Amino acid sequence: MNGLWIEEILRTGNVPLVLAGLAFATLVSEDLACVSGGVLVAAGKLAFWPVALACFTGIFTGDLLLVAAGWWGGRRALTVWPLRSWVSSGAVDRAGRWFAQRGGPLILTSRFLPGTRLPVYVAAGVLRVPLGRFIPWFVLACALWTPLLVGVAVFAGGATLGWLEKGGEVGVGLLAGGVMAWTLIRLALGASTWRGRRLWLSRWRRLTRWEFWPMWAVYPPVVIYGIWLGLKHRGFTVFTAVNPGIGAGGGLVGESKSEILSGLAGAGETVAAWVPVPPGTEVARQEIVKRFADAHGYPLVLKPDVGERGAGVVIVRDEAAANAALTDAPETLIAQAYVPGVEYGVFYYRHPRAASGQILAITDKRMPELTGDGRRTWEELILADARAVCMAGFFLKKFSARLDEVPAAGERLALTELGTHCRGALFLDGAHLLTPELHAAVDRMSRAFVGFYFGRYDVRATSEAAFRAGNFKVIELNGLTSEATSIYDPRHSVWFGWRMLMRQWRLAFEIGAANRERGVRVLAVREIWSLLNG
């Protein structure tokens, strides 16, 4: 390897060009620019202070540009790329409150606290702080930060170059030194504050607890098993015949909630009252919801007719909130009576020729709460809680407008009202809750739904005892791709989850094959592709 392109420039003696490049590079990534400069210093290609000065110039210029964006663009600047991808309006609001409390020292401390610099500097512009008074703080922050960052890169880069250059790979040494330096800097910055350490803990728990893994990390073994099931049942799409009473391949993707709830009409009052809200004029839609609210009262739940994982679901507590939600969501919605109480997921299946079905799994859904102590802020309470910290990113964004508030001692703070795992609910295995009465109630309403054999009910009951007695309200029914969500109990291993998911899909293939023999049509691959891309 002949070295990096930057070495070729240095060989020509054009050091000013390299320094100018480092200064401009800070506008893209301060960290990587300073790390690159530090590694070049460690390699003996450049002197320390010219590199530090070049990076200082670029960083200081970038800081002023952030202030200028807020100054000239105001809040509208937050809606323009690339600023909208870097900082949120809520973060700027929060930084504005910090400015009112701390002023100039905030500029200095934010330079060293990950995640605070961008909103603070933009907020300085939005608030139109007097630059003559605050520029010395910007200069001081850059003067302290830049040599430190470059110095760490020199140290880490030197350590890496020492053993890599022995093999003659100078270019590889420069690259590896840069990567090592950047990694050390990010780790050190994250660990320098309690907040940073708790956020690192959040990342670690999401990495090591499989309940938080993305689908692409969980499902490969299940997909492989599904291929084998397709060979066994002589049809890779036979599972789409599992629920002939539910459209979109039996609930594969994009199924209509209103059609499913209509299929449950035979269950009577076991299903929570609901009404469809089709697209139309605002006045017409508002009138539908108003009439429904007059009959059932507030709060109400508004949710998309086609959706999953709680996306777009809102709980509205008055007419104004309902009208605002309707404006934000012009697509077909469902208005549903809010059912208070405890929430469960009940996974049911029945073979087409069987007289009754079985309950495969029960999920006990817990809505996490925090308790104020009169001392700590919302942010501190979220980060201190053993469960909430696992979803710190979600909760800090959700409650961004309240993070600096200090709840009163004993005040209960609900983190979520939706029984959805990705929105904060804790899922526990509720297999012990199964009773003959509960089984009979679920089986009875399932058999009343013509063409339904496989899926998960989401239900609410006034108490655990009422649920076990079979007294509950159905708020939703999901078909083919629903999961036995009890697998996400933190006590269960990924091996348990894989076994349950594979069992689910084995049942889906078996029921689909049985329905195919009874004349139910199986979707073709092109139809599934169309659904997935529809």
SEKOLFI-186245 format. One line per field, with one value per residue (C-alpha): residue number from 1; x negated, y, z. Coordinates in pm, 1 decimal. Layout:
! residues N
resi	(NUM | ...)
east	(X | ...)
north	(Y | ...)
up	(Z | ...)
***
This chain:
! residues 534
resi	(1 | 2 | 3 | 4 | 5 | 6 | 7 | 8 | 9 | 10 | 11 | 12 | 13 | 14 | 15 | 16 | 17 | 18 | 19 | 20 | 21 | 22 | 23 | 24 | 25 | 26 | 27 | 28 | 29 | 30 | 31 | 32 | 33 | 34 | 35 | 36 | 37 | 38 | 39 | 40 | 41 | 42 | 43 | 44 | 45 | 46 | 47 | 48 | 49 | 50 | 51 | 52 | 53 | 54 | 55 | 56 | 57 | 58 | 59 | 60 | 61 | 62 | 63 | 64 | 65 | 66 | 67 | 68 | 69 | 70 | 71 | 72 | 73 | 74 | 75 | 76 | 77 | 78 | 79 | 80 | 81 | 82 | 83 | 84 | 85 | 86 | 87 | 88 | 89 | 90 | 91 | 92 | 93 | 94 | 95 | 96 | 97 | 98 | 99 | 100 | 101 | 102 | 103 | 104 | 105 | 106 | 107 | 108 | 109 | 110 | 111 | 112 | 113 | 114 | 115 | 116 | 117 | 118 | 119 | 120 | 121 | 122 | 123 | 124 | 125 | 126 | 127 | 128 | 129 | 130 | 131 | 132 | 133 | 134 | 135 | 136 | 137 | 138 | 139 | 140 | 141 | 142 | 143 | 144 | 145 | 146 | 147 | 148 | 149 | 150 | 151 | 152 | 153 | 154 | 155 | 156 | 157 | 158 | 159 | 160 | 161 | 162 | 163 | 164 | 165 | 166 | 167 | 168 | 169 | 170 | 171 | 172 | 173 | 174 | 175 | 176 | 177 | 178 | 179 | 180 | 181 | 182 | 183 | 184 | 185 | 186 | 187 | 188 | 189 | 190 | 191 | 192 | 193 | 194 | 195 | 196 | 197 | 198 | 199 | 200 | 201 | 202 | 203 | 204 | 205 | 206 | 207 | 208 | 209 | 210 | 211 | 212 | 213 | 214 | 215 | 216 | 217 | 218 | 219 | 220 | 221 | 222 | 223 | 224 | 225 | 226 | 227 | 228 | 229 | 230 | 231 | 232 | 233 | 234 | 235 | 236 | 237 | 238 | 239 | 240 | 241 | 242 | 243 | 244 | 245 | 246 | 247 | 248 | 249 | 250 | 251 | 252 | 253 | 254 | 255 | 256 | 257 | 258 | 259 | 260 | 261 | 262 | 263 | 264 | 265 | 266 | 267 | 268 | 269 | 270 | 271 | 272 | 273 | 274 | 275 | 276 | 277 | 278 | 279 | 280 | 281 | 282 | 283 | 284 | 285 | 286 | 287 | 288 | 289 | 290 | 291 | 292 | 293 | 294 | 295 | 296 | 297 | 298 | 299 | 300 | 301 | 302 | 303 | 304 | 305 | 306 | 307 | 308 | 309 | 310 | 311 | 312 | 313 | 314 | 315 | 316 | 317 | 318 | 319 | 320 | 321 | 322 | 323 | 324 | 325 | 326 | 327 | 328 | 329 | 330 | 331 | 332 | 333 | 334 | 335 | 336 | 337 | 338 | 339 | 340 | 341 | 342 | 343 | 344 | 345 | 346 | 347 | 348 | 349 | 350 | 351 | 352 | 353 | 354 | 355 | 356 | 357 | 358 | 359 | 360 | 361 | 362 | 363 | 364 | 365 | 366 | 367 | 368 | 369 | 370 | 371 | 372 | 373 | 374 | 375 | 376 | 377 | 378 | 379 | 380 | 381 | 382 | 383 | 384 | 385 | 386 | 387 | 388 | 389 | 390 | 391 | 392 | 393 | 394 | 395 | 396 | 397 | 398 | 399 | 400 | 401 | 402 | 403 | 404 | 405 | 406 | 407 | 408 | 409 | 410 | 411 | 412 | 413 | 414 | 415 | 416 | 417 | 418 | 419 | 420 | 421 | 422 | 423 | 424 | 425 | 426 | 427 | 428 | 429 | 430 | 431 | 432 | 433 | 434 | 435 | 436 | 437 | 438 | 439 | 440 | 441 | 442 | 443 | 444 | 445 | 446 | 447 | 448 | 449 | 450 | 451 | 452 | 453 | 454 | 455 | 456 | 457 | 458 | 459 | 460 | 461 | 462 | 463 | 464 | 465 | 466 | 467 | 468 | 469 | 470 | 471 | 472 | 473 | 474 | 475 | 476 | 477 | 478 | 479 | 480 | 481 | 482 | 483 | 484 | 485 | 486 | 487 | 488 | 489 | 490 | 491 | 492 | 493 | 494 | 495 | 496 | 497 | 498 | 499 | 500 | 501 | 502 | 503 | 504 | 505 | 506 | 507 | 508 | 509 | 510 | 511 | 512 | 513 | 514 | 515 | 516 | 517 | 518 | 519 | 520 | 521 | 522 | 523 | 524 | 525 | 526 | 527 | 528 | 529 | 530 | 531 | 532 | 533 | 534)
east	(0.0 | -150.6 | 24.9 | 330.4 | 401.7 | 319.2 | -36.6 | -76.3 | 19.2 | -223.3 | -505.2 | -456.7 | -516.1 | -169.7 | -105.8 | 126.6 | 360.4 | 383.3 | 445.4 | 715.3 | 869.2 | 879.2 | 1045.5 | 1314.4 | 1356.5 | 1462.4 | 1779.2 | 1872.7 | 1743.6 | 1543.8 | 1442.4 | 1314.2 | 1130.7 | 949.7 | 878.5 | 733.2 | 512.4 | 400.8 | 307.3 | 101.1 | -78.6 | -142.0 | -285.2 | -524.5 | -361.9 | -244.8 | -318.6 | -69.6 | 11.3 | 72.0 | 317.2 | 484.3 | 511.2 | 658.1 | 917.4 | 990.0 | 1056.9 | 1295.8 | 1477.3 | 1518.9 | 1652.1 | 1896.9 | 2017.0 | 2089.3 | 2271.4 | 2499.4 | 2576.4 | 2634.4 | 2875.9 | 3084.5 | 3048.6 | 3151.4 | 3375.4 | 3544.5 | 3751.7 | 3804.0 | 3438.8 | 3520.5 | 3738.3 | 3464.2 | 3212.3 | 2955.6 | 3045.9 | 3371.5 | 3177.6 | 2937.9 | 3155.9 | 3524.0 | 3747.9 | 3797.2 | 3421.8 | 3392.7 | 3679.2 | 3498.2 | 3170.2 | 3351.6 | 3463.8 | 3105.4 | 2984.6 | 3224.7 | 3079.2 | 2707.0 | 2615.1 | 2255.2 | 2120.8 | 2374.3 | 2185.5 | 1868.8 | 2018.5 | 2226.4 | 1908.0 | 1805.5 | 2147.1 | 2252.2 | 2583.2 | 2614.5 | 2396.7 | 2616.4 | 2941.4 | 2761.3 | 2584.7 | 2894.0 | 3097.4 | 2843.9 | 2930.4 | 3306.0 | 3298.5 | 3074.6 | 2828.3 | 2588.7 | 2289.0 | 2043.5 | 2117.2 | 2108.9 | 1837.3 | 1564.0 | 1742.6 | 1741.3 | 1370.0 | 1289.7 | 1491.2 | 1309.5 | 970.8 | 1012.2 | 1185.7 | 974.3 | 626.7 | 778.7 | 941.2 | 631.6 | 412.4 | 615.6 | 590.0 | 212.2 | 186.6 | 416.5 | 280.5 | -76.6 | 2.8 | 163.6 | -93.3 | -374.3 | -281.6 | -119.6 | -406.3 | -640.2 | -477.7 | -528.2 | -157.2 | -171.8 | 163.4 | 332.4 | 168.3 | 305.9 | 654.0 | 647.8 | 505.6 | 786.9 | 1051.7 | 900.6 | 872.0 | 1227.8 | 1359.3 | 1169.9 | 1293.8 | 1657.5 | 1630.5 | 1457.7 | 1710.4 | 1999.1 | 1854.6 | 1763.0 | 2110.8 | 2378.9 | 2618.6 | 2367.2 | 2299.8 | 2671.4 | 2713.1 | 2425.7 | 2601.3 | 2917.5 | 2729.3 | 2567.9 | 2896.9 | 3063.2 | 2772.4 | 2764.4 | 3138.4 | 3290.2 | 3637.9 | 3501.5 | 3334.6 | 3462.2 | 3659.4 | 3370.1 | 3165.7 | 3442.4 | 3611.0 | 3340.8 | 3370.2 | 3749.7 | 3730.6 | 3507.0 | 3755.6 | 4035.8 | 3859.7 | 3849.7 | 4220.5 | 4294.0 | 4119.3 | 4301.9 | 4645.8 | 4573.1 | 4632.9 | 4419.7 | 4721.3 | 4973.5 | 4978.5 | 5180.2 | 5484.1 | 5469.7 | 5748.7 | 5984.3 | 6205.3 | 5928.7 | 5804.1 | 5444.3 | 5336.4 | 5505.7 | 5338.0 | 4996.3 | 4962.1 | 5192.6 | 5509.7 | 5803.1 | 5877.5 | 6235.7 | 6294.8 | 6155.9 | 6368.1 | 6670.8 | 6590.8 | 6616.9 | 6971.2 | 7095.2 | 6901.8 | 7142.7 | 7044.1 | 6723.2 | 6570.5 | 6510.3 | 6746.9 | 6599.9 | 6687.3 | 6496.3 | 6393.6 | 6338.9 | 6155.9 | 6367.4 | 6418.0 | 6301.1 | 6654.6 | 6795.8 | 6523.4 | 6552.3 | 6926.5 | 6875.7 | 6641.2 | 6863.2 | 7167.2 | 6959.3 | 6822.2 | 7173.5 | 7271.4 | 6960.5 | 6786.2 | 6422.1 | 6147.2 | 6152.0 | 5886.3 | 5817.2 | 5603.6 | 5529.9 | 5744.7 | 5423.5 | 5123.4 | 4908.0 | 4703.2 | 4909.0 | 4806.7 | 5047.7 | 5256.0 | 5362.4 | 5580.2 | 5787.5 | 5956.1 | 6168.1 | 6318.2 | 6031.8 | 5774.4 | 5992.3 | 6026.0 | 5650.2 | 5586.4 | 5830.1 | 5650.0 | 5314.7 | 5443.3 | 5660.2 | 5659.0 | 5927.5 | 5930.7 | 6112.5 | 6264.4 | 6292.8 | 6420.7 | 6130.3 | 6126.0 | 5950.5 | 5791.0 | 5522.1 | 5422.2 | 5339.9 | 5252.5 | 5417.4 | 5285.5 | 5547.5 | 5550.2 | 5792.4 | 5751.7 | 6038.0 | 6188.1 | 6147.1 | 6451.3 | 6261.6 | 5937.3 | 5643.2 | 5472.3 | 5106.6 | 4983.5 | 5094.6 | 4906.1 | 4941.3 | 4880.8 | 4749.5 | 4747.0 | 4434.7 | 4463.1 | 4215.7 | 4264.7 | 4145.6 | 3930.1 | 3940.0 | 3567.6 | 3497.8 | 3615.9 | 3810.6 | 3487.3 | 3307.1 | 3597.7 | 3611.5 | 3238.3 | 3228.6 | 3508.1 | 3387.8 | 3656.7 | 3707.6 | 3336.0 | 3362.2 | 3583.2 | 3419.2 | 3398.4 | 3771.6 | 3882.5 | 3644.9 | 3784.1 | 4145.0 | 4119.2 | 3870.1 | 4086.5 | 4092.4 | 3741.2 | 3638.9 | 3953.4 | 3921.4 | 4229.7 | 4363.0 | 4274.5 | 4509.1 | 4642.9 | 4701.3 | 4569.1 | 4717.1 | 4462.0 | 4709.5 | 5078.1 | 5040.7 | 4976.6 | 4708.2 | 4357.6 | 4179.8 | 4361.8 | 4258.4 | 4483.9 | 4328.6 | 4439.8 | 4453.5 | 4547.7 | 4902.6 | 4943.4 | 5041.0 | 5350.8 | 5521.7 | 5845.5 | 6128.9 | 6350.9 | 6101.1 | 6049.4 | 6424.0 | 6479.2 | 6199.8 | 6300.6 | 6665.1 | 6604.0 | 6336.6 | 6573.5 | 6828.0 | 6582.2 | 6626.8 | 6290.7 | 6071.8 | 5834.2 | 5510.5 | 5412.6 | 5371.2 | 5638.5 | 5546.5 | 5794.6 | 5852.0 | 6021.8 | 6108.2 | 5876.7 | 5673.1 | 5955.7 | 6206.4 | 5974.6 | 5928.8 | 6308.0 | 6341.7 | 6474.9 | 6287.2 | 6319.4 | 6145.4 | 5968.3 | 5793.5 | 5737.8 | 5426.9 | 5393.7 | 5114.3 | 4810.2 | 4909.5 | 4675.4 | 4715.9 | 4564.7 | 4507.3 | 4174.1 | 4051.2 | 4066.1 | 3715.2 | 3688.0 | 3706.6 | 3399.9 | 3380.5 | 3390.1 | 3732.4 | 3843.1 | 3723.8 | 3900.6 | 4228.9 | 4204.8 | 4126.2 | 4421.4 | 4643.6 | 4537.0 | 4569.7 | 4930.8 | 4987.2 | 4862.4 | 5066.4 | 5388.2 | 5324.4 | 5266.9 | 5588.1 | 5782.0 | 5626.0 | 5763.4 | 6106.3 | 6084.1 | 5941.1 | 5728.3 | 5358.2 | 5193.5 | 4928.6 | 4580.5 | 4648.8 | 4958.0 | 4756.7 | 4493.6 | 4764.8 | 4895.3 | 4549.5 | 4488.1 | 4839.7)
north	(0.0 | 338.7 | 540.6 | 759.5 | 1037.7 | 1293.1 | 1158.6 | 1231.8 | 1596.0 | 1623.3 | 1488.3 | 1787.7 | 2016.3 | 2170.5 | 2169.4 | 2475.2 | 2284.1 | 1996.7 | 2234.7 | 2414.3 | 2076.5 | 1990.0 | 2323.6 | 2268.1 | 1905.0 | 2017.1 | 2155.7 | 1799.3 | 1617.5 | 1789.0 | 1461.9 | 1295.3 | 1607.4 | 1647.9 | 1276.6 | 1281.3 | 1575.6 | 1411.5 | 1089.7 | 1286.6 | 1452.4 | 1110.9 | 991.2 | 1287.0 | 1434.8 | 1760.1 | 1966.1 | 1973.1 | 2343.5 | 2416.1 | 2124.0 | 2244.4 | 2598.7 | 2478.1 | 2266.9 | 2553.5 | 2786.8 | 2542.6 | 2454.5 | 2818.6 | 2903.7 | 2612.7 | 2729.3 | 3075.7 | 2925.5 | 2732.8 | 3052.5 | 3233.7 | 2963.9 | 3016.7 | 3395.8 | 3444.8 | 3146.0 | 3133.2 | 2824.0 | 2780.8 | 2682.5 | 2368.7 | 2245.8 | 2280.6 | 2010.1 | 1942.2 | 2117.6 | 1925.9 | 1597.9 | 1727.1 | 1897.9 | 1895.7 | 2185.7 | 2031.1 | 2021.7 | 2390.1 | 2476.5 | 2295.7 | 2468.6 | 2801.5 | 2727.6 | 2638.2 | 2968.8 | 3160.0 | 2982.0 | 2960.5 | 3197.1 | 3198.9 | 2903.8 | 2685.8 | 2746.4 | 2616.9 | 2310.1 | 2211.1 | 2178.8 | 1888.8 | 1725.0 | 1494.6 | 1583.7 | 1935.4 | 2156.2 | 2170.6 | 2267.9 | 2514.7 | 2695.4 | 2706.7 | 2825.4 | 3105.0 | 3227.1 | 3179.5 | 3374.7 | 3637.9 | 3646.8 | 3945.8 | 3808.8 | 4060.1 | 3924.1 | 3555.0 | 3524.2 | 3501.5 | 3191.6 | 3038.5 | 3114.5 | 2967.7 | 2652.7 | 2595.7 | 2679.8 | 2415.9 | 2154.3 | 2148.6 | 2082.6 | 1818.5 | 1637.2 | 1654.0 | 1550.0 | 1237.2 | 1150.1 | 1195.8 | 959.3 | 690.6 | 725.9 | 693.0 | 373.9 | 217.5 | 334.1 | 189.6 | -171.3 | -136.5 | 50.9 | -234.4 | -419.8 | -127.7 | -46.9 | 324.3 | 396.4 | 120.5 | 255.7 | 602.9 | 466.8 | 232.3 | 503.8 | 735.4 | 475.7 | 394.5 | 760.7 | 839.7 | 538.2 | 634.2 | 992.0 | 891.1 | 643.8 | 895.3 | 1167.9 | 933.6 | 813.1 | 1159.9 | 1236.6 | 1043.0 | 1106.3 | 977.0 | 664.3 | 590.3 | 631.1 | 388.8 | 150.0 | 191.5 | 96.4 | -199.9 | -336.8 | -297.7 | -485.6 | -768.3 | -809.5 | -973.9 | -829.5 | -503.8 | -653.4 | -545.6 | -794.6 | -855.8 | -988.2 | -1209.8 | -1365.1 | -1532.6 | -1872.7 | -1847.8 | -1770.1 | -2072.8 | -2288.4 | -2139.2 | -2247.7 | -2603.8 | -2581.2 | -2462.4 | -2768.1 | -2994.5 | -2856.1 | -2820.4 | -2448.7 | -2162.1 | -1930.2 | -2176.8 | -1980.4 | -1708.5 | -1939.3 | -1941.5 | -1683.6 | -1671.8 | -1431.5 | -1170.3 | -992.7 | -920.5 | -1282.5 | -1357.8 | -1064.7 | -1080.1 | -704.5 | -409.7 | -571.6 | -348.1 | -321.7 | -219.6 | -529.7 | -749.3 | -581.0 | -622.0 | -993.0 | -999.9 | -864.0 | -1199.3 | -1140.6 | -860.7 | -631.4 | -825.5 | -594.8 | -233.3 | 4.9 | 155.0 | 340.8 | 390.3 | 744.1 | 744.4 | 1017.7 | 1322.0 | 1681.5 | 1786.5 | 1882.3 | 1541.9 | 1350.8 | 1568.7 | 1508.3 | 1129.4 | 1146.8 | 1394.5 | 1168.1 | 872.6 | 1073.3 | 1185.0 | 819.2 | 683.2 | 981.0 | 1078.5 | 966.4 | 801.8 | 614.9 | 719.7 | 485.8 | 419.3 | 152.4 | 8.9 | 18.7 | -177.2 | -150.8 | 137.9 | 377.7 | 670.2 | 563.5 | 854.0 | 881.3 | 1200.9 | 1343.9 | 1621.1 | 1747.1 | 1985.7 | 1705.7 | 1481.7 | 1747.8 | 1807.0 | 1433.5 | 1414.5 | 1700.3 | 1527.1 | 1195.9 | 1235.2 | 860.1 | 616.6 | 598.3 | 405.7 | 583.0 | 344.2 | 378.7 | 390.4 | 85.7 | 144.9 | -133.1 | -395.2 | -513.5 | -860.3 | -1027.8 | -1365.3 | -1576.2 | -1819.9 | -2088.0 | -2353.6 | -2625.2 | -2599.3 | -2936.5 | -2902.1 | -2836.4 | -2585.9 | -2394.7 | -2348.3 | -2055.7 | -2065.7 | -1782.1 | -1498.4 | -1171.7 | -969.1 | -612.0 | -364.8 | 10.1 | 144.1 | 434.9 | 653.9 | 824.7 | 1178.1 | 1255.5 | 1635.4 | 1651.4 | 1488.6 | 1597.9 | 1386.1 | 1315.3 | 1202.7 | 981.2 | 815.5 | 751.9 | 625.6 | 371.2 | 18.4 | -43.0 | 303.5 | 341.8 | 54.8 | 278.6 | 605.8 | 728.9 | 682.1 | 828.6 | 1127.1 | 1218.4 | 1157.4 | 1376.8 | 1629.2 | 1924.5 | 1810.4 | 1679.1 | 1971.1 | 1961.6 | 1833.6 | 1625.0 | 1653.7 | 1386.5 | 1092.8 | 1210.2 | 916.1 | 960.2 | 731.5 | 661.1 | 498.8 | 421.8 | 188.8 | -182.6 | -185.5 | -307.6 | -66.5 | 223.1 | 135.9 | -142.2 | -428.3 | -773.3 | -1059.7 | -1422.4 | -1465.5 | -1838.8 | -1887.1 | -1671.6 | -1926.9 | -2068.2 | -2277.7 | -1967.7 | -1756.1 | -2029.3 | -2071.2 | -1696.7 | -1661.6 | -1978.2 | -1875.7 | -1538.0 | -1683.5 | -1945.5 | -1668.8 | -1504.6 | -1700.3 | -1762.9 | -1682.5 | -1950.4 | -1788.7 | -1461.7 | -1251.0 | -1059.7 | -745.5 | -712.7 | -504.8 | -602.1 | -424.9 | -655.1 | -972.6 | -1161.8 | -1035.5 | -1139.5 | -1488.7 | -1514.3 | -1435.7 | -1083.4 | -847.1 | -611.6 | -674.4 | -364.9 | -528.3 | -857.6 | -925.4 | -1207.4 | -1402.6 | -1191.3 | -1122.8 | -1267.9 | -1451.7 | -1146.8 | -1323.3 | -1423.4 | -1072.7 | -1136.4 | -1034.7 | -1373.4 | -1559.3 | -1630.2 | -1584.9 | -1965.6 | -1963.1 | -1692.0 | -1884.9 | -2201.7 | -2015.5 | -1827.9 | -2150.9 | -2318.2 | -2029.7 | -2063.1 | -2439.7 | -2390.4 | -2125.1 | -2360.8 | -2653.5 | -2451.2 | -2291.0 | -2633.4 | -2766.7 | -2468.1 | -2514.8 | -2869.3 | -2721.3 | -2493.6 | -2174.7 | -1987.3 | -1938.6 | -1612.4 | -1623.9 | -1487.4 | -1186.4 | -1102.4 | -1116.6 | -896.3 | -649.2 | -645.6 | -589.3 | -301.6 | -161.7)
up	(0.0 | -100.8 | 171.6 | 191.6 | -55.1 | 211.2 | 226.7 | -143.8 | -85.1 | 204.7 | -11.7 | -240.7 | 56.2 | 33.0 | 407.8 | 397.5 | 164.8 | 413.5 | 704.5 | 505.8 | 427.1 | 797.3 | 875.3 | 612.9 | 720.9 | 1068.9 | 910.7 | 818.0 | 1126.7 | 1398.1 | 1558.2 | 1244.0 | 1126.5 | 1460.2 | 1477.7 | 1125.8 | 1215.1 | 1538.5 | 1362.4 | 1109.6 | 1400.6 | 1556.8 | 1224.7 | 1214.9 | 904.8 | 1066.8 | 1378.1 | 1664.2 | 1693.8 | 1324.3 | 1321.3 | 1640.7 | 1501.9 | 1171.7 | 1350.8 | 1592.1 | 1299.9 | 1136.1 | 1458.3 | 1562.8 | 1216.6 | 1236.9 | 1577.1 | 1442.3 | 1143.2 | 1380.0 | 1570.3 | 1240.8 | 1123.1 | 1434.3 | 1418.5 | 1056.9 | 1006.0 | 1344.9 | 1406.0 | 1033.1 | 1007.9 | 1207.1 | 920.0 | 657.4 | 572.6 | 710.6 | 1036.1 | 1073.6 | 1080.1 | 1345.6 | 1603.4 | 1699.9 | 1792.4 | 2136.2 | 2196.2 | 2103.9 | 2339.5 | 2616.8 | 2536.4 | 2548.5 | 2903.6 | 2993.4 | 2850.4 | 3071.3 | 3374.4 | 3298.2 | 3015.9 | 2894.7 | 3098.0 | 2915.7 | 2589.8 | 2751.0 | 2918.7 | 2614.3 | 2411.3 | 2637.4 | 2686.0 | 2399.7 | 2237.4 | 2381.8 | 2159.8 | 1849.5 | 2025.4 | 2254.6 | 1970.4 | 1749.2 | 2047.9 | 2099.1 | 1751.4 | 1784.5 | 2112.6 | 1949.5 | 2234.6 | 2223.1 | 2033.1 | 2174.4 | 2519.6 | 2428.9 | 2161.6 | 2429.7 | 2560.2 | 2212.3 | 2175.5 | 2517.7 | 2445.5 | 2115.2 | 2264.6 | 2535.0 | 2324.6 | 2008.6 | 2155.8 | 2382.4 | 2091.8 | 1873.1 | 2166.7 | 2235.8 | 1866.9 | 1879.2 | 2175.2 | 2033.0 | 1682.2 | 1802.9 | 1992.3 | 1685.3 | 1434.2 | 1641.9 | 1577.2 | 1235.3 | 1075.0 | 1163.2 | 875.5 | 641.1 | 617.9 | 689.3 | 526.2 | 721.6 | 1034.7 | 974.1 | 915.8 | 1214.6 | 1436.9 | 1335.0 | 1405.4 | 1743.9 | 1839.5 | 1733.9 | 1928.0 | 2243.4 | 2221.6 | 2183.0 | 2470.6 | 2694.4 | 2622.1 | 2684.7 | 3013.6 | 3140.1 | 3278.7 | 3464.6 | 3176.3 | 2925.8 | 3130.2 | 3158.9 | 2782.7 | 2727.9 | 2966.0 | 2757.6 | 2441.6 | 2613.6 | 2742.8 | 2405.2 | 2253.2 | 2508.8 | 2571.9 | 2269.9 | 2334.5 | 2190.3 | 1884.6 | 1540.0 | 1333.7 | 1095.6 | 1388.2 | 1532.5 | 1231.9 | 1014.2 | 1193.2 | 1168.7 | 795.7 | 738.3 | 929.4 | 719.9 | 400.3 | 533.2 | 621.6 | 267.8 | 126.7 | 369.0 | 281.5 | -91.7 | -96.3 | 29.1 | 57.7 | 199.4 | 525.3 | 348.3 | 369.3 | 749.7 | 796.1 | 495.5 | 690.9 | 706.0 | 396.1 | 296.8 | 312.6 | 641.6 | 812.5 | 651.6 | 608.9 | 548.4 | 679.5 | 772.1 | 1143.5 | 1073.7 | 859.8 | 1136.5 | 1403.1 | 1175.8 | 1158.4 | 1537.5 | 1530.9 | 1659.7 | 1982.3 | 2073.3 | 2358.7 | 2418.8 | 2155.6 | 2259.3 | 2080.5 | 1765.8 | 1446.7 | 1119.1 | 1025.5 | 647.3 | 454.2 | 380.9 | 479.9 | 825.0 | 920.9 | 824.1 | 1008.3 | 1315.7 | 1320.5 | 1314.4 | 1611.2 | 1795.2 | 1767.5 | 1884.5 | 2177.7 | 2272.1 | 2296.2 | 2469.1 | 2626.5 | 2638.9 | 2633.0 | 2291.7 | 2098.2 | 1739.4 | 1531.0 | 1163.9 | 1001.1 | 856.3 | 1085.0 | 1324.5 | 1644.3 | 1777.8 | 1500.4 | 1478.6 | 1779.5 | 2001.7 | 2309.3 | 2295.1 | 2602.4 | 2456.4 | 2132.9 | 2057.8 | 2081.8 | 1865.2 | 1595.6 | 1596.3 | 1558.2 | 1266.8 | 1093.3 | 1136.6 | 996.7 | 684.3 | 611.9 | 729.6 | 1108.6 | 1376.0 | 1673.9 | 1965.4 | 2319.4 | 2562.5 | 2788.2 | 3121.4 | 3320.5 | 3269.1 | 2922.1 | 2791.9 | 2465.8 | 2400.1 | 2112.8 | 1984.2 | 1714.9 | 1591.1 | 1331.0 | 1078.2 | 1163.5 | 1540.5 | 1756.1 | 1969.8 | 1961.9 | 2194.0 | 2360.6 | 2265.3 | 2484.7 | 2710.0 | 2747.5 | 3065.6 | 2951.0 | 3206.2 | 3148.2 | 3322.7 | 3562.0 | 3744.2 | 4079.2 | 4139.3 | 4441.4 | 4436.2 | 4351.8 | 4018.4 | 3674.8 | 3428.5 | 3243.6 | 3558.4 | 3662.9 | 3320.4 | 3310.3 | 3670.6 | 3624.1 | 3550.9 | 3288.5 | 3142.3 | 3072.0 | 2822.9 | 2608.1 | 2703.5 | 2345.1 | 2290.5 | 2623.8 | 2613.1 | 2272.3 | 2374.4 | 2683.6 | 2542.2 | 2646.4 | 3010.1 | 3067.6 | 3291.0 | 3504.1 | 3860.9 | 3948.4 | 4301.0 | 4554.8 | 4511.8 | 4174.3 | 3940.8 | 3589.5 | 3324.4 | 3052.1 | 2813.1 | 2783.4 | 2485.7 | 2527.5 | 2259.7 | 2334.9 | 2102.0 | 2271.4 | 2622.1 | 2751.9 | 2947.0 | 2830.3 | 3079.0 | 3024.7 | 3153.4 | 3090.1 | 3455.0 | 3399.2 | 3174.4 | 3318.3 | 3171.2 | 3184.6 | 2992.8 | 2733.6 | 2686.4 | 2638.6 | 2381.6 | 2197.3 | 2183.2 | 2020.9 | 1788.4 | 1650.8 | 1590.8 | 1349.7 | 1026.3 | 863.6 | 1164.0 | 1294.2 | 1399.0 | 1566.8 | 1877.5 | 2063.0 | 2252.4 | 2536.8 | 2848.2 | 3172.4 | 3494.1 | 3689.3 | 3665.0 | 3834.6 | 3576.6 | 3294.4 | 3435.2 | 3462.7 | 3090.5 | 3139.0 | 2909.4 | 2613.6 | 2281.2 | 2153.1 | 1857.3 | 1676.7 | 1469.2 | 1219.6 | 1055.2 | 1142.9 | 1501.5 | 1758.8 | 2085.9 | 2251.9 | 2582.5 | 2427.1 | 2507.5 | 2880.3 | 2998.9 | 3170.0 | 2839.1 | 2629.0 | 2254.6 | 2227.1 | 2393.4 | 2152.3 | 1848.8 | 1963.6 | 2011.1 | 1680.8 | 1497.7 | 1665.4 | 1555.6 | 1194.6 | 1203.6 | 1313.5 | 1045.1 | 773.9 | 910.0 | 932.2 | 593.5 | 434.8 | 591.3 | 458.1 | 114.6 | 109.8 | 187.3 | -116.5 | 32.4 | -219.1 | -146.0 | -251.9 | -522.2 | -460.6 | -684.2 | -477.4 | -155.7 | -316.0 | -409.8 | -51.0 | 92.0 | -145.6 | -143.0)
***
